[in-house]
Amino acid sequence: MGGHGSGMRYRLWYGLVGLLTFGQIPAIAEERAVAVVIPRAPVVTTLPDDEVERRKALMEIAEQAARDGDHDSAADHADRAFEVLPDAKSALISARAHLERDRWTLAIERLLVASDLGGHGPDRDAVLALLAEVSRDHGMGFGTLRTQPTAALARLERWIVPLGSSFALSAGSHRMELTAAAHDSVTVAVVVEAGAVFSRDIALSPTHVRVETVKTVEERVLERDYLRYGPPWLVGAGGLLALGGVAAVGVGYFYEGGSTRDGVDTGAAEQSADLAFATSYALLGVAGAALIAGSIWWSVQDPPTVKAAVEESAFAPTRLHLAPWLGHEAGGMLGTWSF
C-alpha cells in the first residue's frame, strides 16, 4: 500500500513538472529578437545660438554621470543633447548607457543615426566599431538601400524600410517589395550577415503606358460619313474628270485643225494642241484610277440595309372574324372585318 502511494506521488510530481514546463513554452517563444531597427531621422542639423549653452550643459552632465556609473542619468542627458543636435559623441554616451541598461535597440538607433552624419575622427570610428559589435552580438547587420527614383517605397513584411539612410536587419535573407509612382514594382532579396554592412542600389523600370486617343462624336460621324459616302464621291469625281479629259481632247483637235488655217500662228496652235492633249491624258488617267478605286471600294463595302418602299407601305392581311349569337326569340351570326 505504501509503495502504491509513493508511485502515485511520483506520477503527480512528474505530471506537475510537465505541466509547468509546457506552460512556459509560449512565453519562451514570444521572446524573439527584433527583426528591424529603424532609427528616427534627425531633424535639426544646425543649432540656434540660444540652444548652444543648454546642449553644452546637458553634455557635461551626461559625461560626468557616465564617469560616475550613473547610467540612467547619462542616458537621459545624452539623449536630450542628441535630440537637440545629433553628433557622434552624444550618440556614444547614450548608446553605452543604454547597453548597460540592456536597452540595445535604443543603442543601435543612436549609433545608426550617428553613422549617417559622416565626418572623421575618433568618435566616429568608435561609433562604427560599437555599432558592428552590438549588431554582431544580437545577430543583426546594418546598411542602406538606395533606389532610382529616390521617391520610392520599400516594404519588408509589416515595416516600411527607409531609403538612403541606415537601418538594422536581423541576419538572414529578406525579400523587400519596392514600389514607385509610374514605375514597375520589383521584389529584391537582401542578404544580411551578423555584424556586417550591407548596401544595395536598385533601379526601378518606368511603366510603359499605352495612351489611346478617344475620338469625339464629330470625328466618329465624319469617319462614318467618309466610309459611307467615299465610294460614290470617288466614282463621281472620276466621271467628272473623265468628262474634262474628253473636253481637253476636243480642244486639242480644235487647235490641231486651226494650225492649217490661213492667218493662224502655226507654232502657237501646235503648242496649244499639245498642251490640250497632255492635259486630256492626265485627266483621263486620274479619272480612270478614281473610277477603278471607287468601284472596288464600293464592291467590298457592306451595302446599307435599305427597306424597300413596298415593304413599308404593304397592307396588313385582311381578317374576317365570325361569332354566332343566340337570343330568346332569334339568333344569327356576328362578323367583324379587320384590315
matplotlib code that plots the C-alpha trace (Angstrom):
import matplotlib.pyplot as plt

x = [0.0, 2.9, 4.6, 1.4, 1.0, 4.7, 4.2, 1.1, 3.1, 5.9, 3.4, 1.7, 5.1, 6.2, 2.8, 3.1, 6.6, 5.5, 2.5, 4.8, 7.3, 4.7, 3.2, 6.5, 6.9, 4.7, 6.5, 9.8, 8.5, 7.4, 11.0, 12.1, 14.8, 13.7, 13.9, 14.2, 15.7, 14.7, 16.0, 14.3, 16.0, 17.4, 15.5, 17.9, 21.3, 22.2, 21.7, 20.4, 22.6, 20.3, 20.4, 24.2, 24.7, 21.8, 23.2, 26.7, 25.3, 23.5, 26.6, 28.7, 26.1, 26.0, 29.7, 30.0, 27.2, 28.9, 32.2, 30.3, 28.5, 25.0, 23.8, 20.2, 21.3, 23.9, 21.3, 18.7, 21.0, 22.8, 19.5, 18.3, 21.5, 21.3, 17.7, 18.8, 21.6, 22.9, 26.6, 28.9, 29.9, 26.4, 25.5, 28.4, 27.5, 23.8, 24.5, 26.9, 24.5, 21.6, 23.7, 24.4, 20.6, 20.1, 18.3, 20.3, 17.7, 17.9, 21.7, 21.6, 19.2, 21.6, 24.6, 22.8, 21.9, 25.5, 26.9, 24.9, 26.3, 29.6, 32.8, 36.1, 37.6, 38.0, 34.3, 33.1, 35.5, 34.2, 30.6, 31.2, 33.1, 30.5, 27.7, 29.4, 30.0, 26.4, 24.9, 27.0, 26.2, 22.4, 22.5, 21.9, 23.6, 23.2, 23.4, 21.4, 19.2, 19.2, 16.7, 16.2, 13.9, 14.6, 10.9, 10.2, 8.7, 10.3, 8.2, 9.6, 6.6, 4.8, 7.7, 8.4, 12.1, 13.9, 15.7, 19.0, 19.6, 21.0, 18.8, 19.5, 18.1, 18.3, 20.8, 19.4, 17.8, 14.9, 12.6, 11.6, 9.0, 9.9, 7.2, 7.3, 4.8, 4.9, 7.4, 7.1, 7.1, 10.0, 10.9, 14.5, 16.4, 18.7, 21.2, 22.4, 25.3, 25.6, 27.9, 28.4, 27.5, 25.1, 24.4, 22.1, 21.5, 18.3, 16.9, 13.1, 12.0, 9.5, 6.0, 5.1, 1.6, -0.2, -2.3, -5.3, -6.9, -10.6, -12.5, -15.1, -18.7, -18.0, -14.9, -16.8, -19.6, -17.1, -15.4, -18.7, -19.8, -16.4, -16.7, -20.3, -20.1, -16.5, -17.1, -19.8, -17.9, -14.8, -16.8, -18.5, -15.2, -13.7, -16.7, -16.2, -12.5, -13.3, -15.6, -12.9, -10.4, -12.8, -13.3, -9.5, -9.3, -11.8, -9.8, -6.6, -8.2, -9.6, -6.1, -4.6, -7.1, -6.6, -2.9, -3.7, -5.9, -4.6, -3.7, -3.1, 0.3, 1.1, 3.7, 1.3, -1.6, 0.5, 1.8, -1.7, -2.8, 0.0, -0.9, -4.5, -3.7, -1.3, -4.0, -6.5, -4.2, -3.6, -7.3, -8.3, -5.6, -6.7, -10.3, -9.7, -7.8, -10.6, -13.3, -11.4, -10.7, -14.2, -15.7, -13.5, -14.2, -17.9, -17.9, -16.1, -18.1, -21.1, -24.2, -26.5, -29.7, -32.5, -36.1, -38.0, -40.7, -43.2, -42.4, -43.1, -46.3, -47.5, -51.0, -51.6, -53.5, -57.3, -59.0, -62.7, -64.0, -67.3, -69.1, -72.6, -75.1, -78.4, -81.3, -84.7, -86.6, -83.9, -80.4, -77.7, -74.0, -71.9, -69.0, -66.1, -63.7, -60.3, -57.7]
y = [0.0, 2.3, 1.5, 2.3, 5.7, 6.5, 5.7, 8.0, 10.8, 10.4, 10.4, 13.5, 15.2, 14.4, 15.5, 18.8, 19.4, 18.5, 21.0, 23.8, 23.0, 23.1, 26.2, 28.1, 27.2, 30.1, 32.6, 31.4, 31.5, 35.2, 36.3, 36.9, 39.3, 42.5, 41.9, 45.5, 48.5, 51.8, 55.0, 58.3, 60.6, 63.8, 66.9, 69.6, 69.9, 73.4, 74.8, 78.3, 80.4, 80.3, 76.4, 76.1, 76.7, 74.4, 71.5, 72.1, 71.8, 68.6, 67.0, 68.0, 66.3, 63.2, 62.9, 63.2, 60.7, 58.2, 58.6, 58.1, 55.0, 56.7, 55.1, 56.4, 60.0, 59.6, 58.1, 60.8, 63.8, 62.3, 61.6, 65.1, 66.5, 64.1, 65.3, 68.9, 68.2, 64.7, 64.0, 61.1, 62.0, 62.2, 59.0, 57.1, 58.2, 57.4, 54.0, 52.9, 53.9, 52.1, 49.0, 49.0, 49.2, 46.3, 48.5, 47.6, 48.6, 52.2, 52.0, 50.7, 53.6, 56.2, 54.6, 54.3, 58.0, 59.0, 56.7, 58.6, 62.0, 61.4, 63.2, 61.8, 61.4, 59.1, 59.5, 58.4, 55.4, 54.4, 54.7, 52.4, 49.9, 49.8, 49.5, 46.5, 44.9, 45.4, 44.2, 41.1, 40.3, 40.4, 38.7, 41.7, 43.6, 47.2, 49.2, 51.2, 50.8, 53.4, 53.4, 55.2, 57.1, 58.2, 58.8, 55.0, 52.9, 49.8, 47.2, 44.4, 42.4, 45.0, 47.5, 50.5, 50.5, 53.9, 54.5, 56.3, 56.1, 53.3, 50.7, 47.3, 43.9, 40.5, 38.2, 36.1, 36.6, 39.1, 39.9, 43.5, 45.0, 48.3, 50.5, 53.9, 56.0, 55.5, 52.6, 48.8, 47.2, 44.9, 42.4, 42.1, 39.8, 41.3, 39.0, 40.2, 38.9, 39.5, 42.5, 43.2, 46.2, 45.7, 48.1, 47.9, 50.2, 49.3, 51.0, 50.6, 50.4, 53.1, 51.8, 52.0, 53.4, 53.0, 56.1, 55.6, 58.5, 58.8, 60.1, 62.8, 62.4, 64.7, 62.7, 59.4, 60.9, 62.3, 58.9, 57.1, 59.5, 59.2, 55.4, 55.6, 58.3, 57.9, 55.4, 57.4, 60.6, 58.9, 57.5, 60.8, 62.7, 60.2, 60.7, 64.5, 64.2, 61.9, 64.5, 67.1, 64.8, 64.3, 68.1, 68.6, 66.1, 68.2, 71.3, 69.6, 68.6, 72.2, 73.7, 71.0, 71.8, 75.5, 75.2, 74.6, 77.6, 80.8, 83.7, 81.5, 81.2, 77.6, 77.2, 78.6, 76.5, 73.3, 74.1, 74.7, 71.4, 69.6, 71.1, 70.2, 66.6, 66.3, 67.7, 65.3, 62.3, 63.4, 63.9, 60.7, 58.8, 60.2, 59.7, 56.0, 55.5, 57.2, 55.1, 51.8, 52.6, 53.8, 50.7, 48.3, 50.2, 50.2, 46.5, 45.4, 47.8, 46.3, 47.6, 49.5, 47.9, 49.5, 48.6, 48.6, 51.2, 48.5, 46.7, 49.9, 50.5, 46.9, 46.3, 44.1, 40.9, 41.2, 39.2, 38.2, 37.1, 35.3, 34.6, 33.0, 34.5, 33.2, 35.1, 34.2, 34.8, 35.0, 34.0, 34.8, 35.3, 38.3, 39.1, 41.6, 42.6, 44.0, 45.3]
z = [0.0, 0.8, -2.4, -4.4, -2.6, -3.3, -7.0, -7.1, -5.6, -8.2, -11.0, -9.7, -9.3, -12.8, -14.2, -12.4, -13.7, -17.2, -16.9, -15.7, -18.5, -21.2, -19.7, -20.2, -23.9, -25.2, -23.0, -24.4, -28.0, -27.6, -26.7, -30.2, -31.4, -33.1, -36.9, -37.9, -36.1, -37.9, -36.2, -36.2, -38.7, -37.2, -38.0, -36.6, -38.4, -37.1, -33.6, -32.8, -30.5, -27.5, -27.6, -27.7, -23.9, -23.0, -25.1, -23.7, -20.1, -21.0, -22.4, -19.3, -17.0, -19.3, -19.3, -15.5, -15.0, -17.3, -15.3, -12.1, -13.4, -13.2, -16.4, -16.1, -15.8, -18.5, -20.9, -20.1, -20.6, -23.6, -25.3, -24.7, -26.1, -29.0, -29.8, -29.7, -32.2, -33.0, -33.1, -32.6, -29.0, -27.6, -29.5, -27.9, -24.4, -25.0, -26.6, -23.9, -21.1, -22.9, -23.3, -19.5, -19.0, -21.5, -24.0, -27.0, -29.6, -28.5, -28.5, -32.2, -33.1, -31.7, -33.4, -36.8, -36.8, -35.8, -38.6, -41.2, -40.1, -41.8, -40.8, -39.4, -36.0, -33.1, -32.0, -35.4, -35.5, -32.1, -33.3, -36.2, -34.1, -31.4, -34.0, -35.5, -32.1, -30.8, -34.2, -34.2, -30.5, -31.3, -34.7, -36.9, -39.7, -40.8, -44.0, -46.6, -49.6, -52.4, -55.3, -58.5, -58.4, -54.9, -54.1, -53.8, -51.0, -49.6, -47.6, -45.5, -44.2, -41.9, -41.9, -44.1, -44.6, -45.0, -48.2, -48.3, -44.5, -42.3, -40.6, -39.0, -40.0, -38.4, -40.1, -43.0, -46.4, -46.6, -49.5, -50.0, -52.3, -53.9, -55.4, -57.0, -59.0, -62.8, -62.3, -62.2, -58.7, -58.0, -55.2, -54.3, -51.9, -49.3, -47.6, -44.2, -42.1, -38.4, -37.7, -41.4, -43.5, -46.5, -49.3, -52.3, -55.3, -57.1, -60.3, -61.0, -64.6, -65.8, -66.6, -70.2, -70.5, -73.8, -74.5, -76.7, -78.4, -77.8, -80.8, -80.4, -81.6, -84.5, -85.5, -85.4, -87.5, -90.0, -90.2, -90.7, -93.4, -95.1, -95.2, -96.4, -99.0, -100.0, -102.9, -104.6, -104.3, -105.7, -108.7, -109.3, -109.2, -111.6, -114.0, -113.9, -114.6, -117.5, -119.0, -118.5, -120.3, -123.2, -123.4, -123.4, -126.3, -128.3, -127.5, -128.7, -132.1, -132.4, -132.1, -134.3, -137.1, -136.6, -137.3, -141.0, -141.5, -143.0, -140.8, -137.7, -136.0, -136.7, -133.9, -131.2, -132.4, -132.3, -128.9, -127.6, -129.1, -127.5, -124.1, -124.5, -125.4, -122.4, -120.1, -121.5, -120.9, -117.3, -116.6, -118.2, -116.3, -112.9, -113.9, -114.7, -111.4, -109.4, -111.2, -110.6, -106.9, -106.2, -107.9, -105.9, -102.7, -103.4, -104.1, -100.9, -98.7, -96.9, -98.6, -96.2, -95.2, -97.1, -96.6, -99.8, -100.0, -101.0, -97.7, -95.7, -97.5, -97.7, -96.3, -93.4, -94.2, -94.1, -91.4, -91.0, -87.6, -87.3, -84.0, -83.6, -81.2, -79.8, -78.1, -76.6, -79.8, -82.5, -83.4, -86.0, -86.9, -85.9, -88.2, -87.9, -90.7, -89.8, -92.2]

ax = plt.figure().add_subplot(projection="3d")
ax.plot(x, y, z, "-o")
ax.set_aspect("equal")
plt.show()
